[in-house]
């Protein structure tokens, strides 16, 4: 914060938008464009979480239980995906070039 880029981008943002404190974020794309670099997306469907309240269970207690189960399952799934992403050698590789990356170059 407070660097040269931030100061310049805030001035430019104020001129363009007429609002103070609006800066232009640094975007790393292809060349000088705002087109983002392609990266893999990591998605996973977790097992379903039972939300049917058992008989004789207080609704507020059950809501807290479901929230806790959901939070735990989501955190575990995200941690698994982050581990997968960290170990993926093709993470930053353009998806259109994957087939060339796994084949040996022919001379």
C-alpha positions, 0 to 999 in steps of 0.5 A, a space after each residue: 500500500 502507498 506505492 507508486 503504482 497505487 498512487 498513480 492508479 488512484 489518480 487515474 481512477 478518480 479521473 475516470 470514475 469521479 470517485 476518490 479512493 478508486 484504484 485500478 487493480 494490477 491484472 496479470 493477463 496475456 501481454 498488456 491485455 486484461 484477458 486472464 491467463 488460462 488456469 485449471 479450475 478445481 471442482 468437486 462435489 462433496 457427499 450430500 449432507 443430511 438436513 432432515 431433523 430427527 424427532 425430538 431434537 430442538 430446531 435451533 440445536 439441529 440448525 447449529 449441527 447442520 451448519 457445523 457439518 456443512 462447514 466441516 465438509 466444505 473446509 475438508 473439500 477445499 483443503 483437498 482441492 488446494 492440496 491437489 492444486 499445489 501438486 498439479 504440474 499443469 496448473 498454469 499451463 494453457 489447457 490447449 497446450 496440455 497434449 504437447 506437454 505430455 508428449 515427448 518432442 520428436 526430432 
